[in-house]
């Protein structure tokens, strides 16, 4: 890298949008902007994926992004988006290692239709992620993320409306994992459960040697911390990291009362320079766990 480039990442959670902008330079990565806002669009509504009314939603979201980017003084030309698990189909599937690329594509389409018989594979972008086994090496399973092409087109058109380029689209839990593998020094030495919290669901995943070995979404009532403990124990976890908008120190203390597994609140800024002059920096530090997934997405260059 010869110069400095900014990357701005948005995490979409129903109507709530969390954003982080990171400047990448030869000297390292620096936080240049962060914040959140509430959109007039409910991204959990299936109509968001419809082409009907798409241009109106594009104009609405583009106007919201422009106003928000101006308010936090973001200057990136590369925009990335993290989706919650309800906005995509997340499937764990067995993979035969001997399959050719063409055979694997056919297998992905077959798996999609097993879960969703009415789905037309041509209408989806399917992204496979290899999972590691219990030894932390590539195993025989993969996680497949299936996203409707109409929504990818929506995001691309929104980026064009704000004179930016669409960079990366991913699942927010994977983004949080990317952040923790960068910011937690011992993550590769310990079996780590990562928990993303919102009011109605938990995203739970397991990292072995810093690589993803399992991911699932569980419905919860906001109070059943025994669910998290049960998952951590079933995965023989050495530690638990919590992230998300509703995570607080009190949340961590409540979980500690249920679990013997050490509990930590994610600090996404462990390897990121935080300028003291950045507007709202104290509030950003106070809410740091809310920005975990956004940081994980904004530090990616590929």
Buried (B, 14 or more C-beta within 10 A) or exposed (E): EEEEBBBBBBBBBBBBBBBBBBBBBEEEBBBBBBBBBEBEBEBEEEEBBBEEEBEEBBEBBBBBBBEBBEEBEBEBBBBBBBBBBBBBBBBBBEBEEEEEEEEBBEBBBEBBEEEBEEBEBEEBEBBBBEBBEEEBEBBEBBBBBBBBEBBBBBBBBBBEBBEBEBBBBBBBBBBBBBBBBBBBEEBBEBBBBBBBBBEEBBBBBBBBBBBBBBBBBBEBEEEBBEBBBBBBEEBEBBBBBBBBBEBBEEBBEBBBEBBEBEBBBBBBBBBBBEEEEBEEBEEBEEBBBBBBBBBBBBBBEE
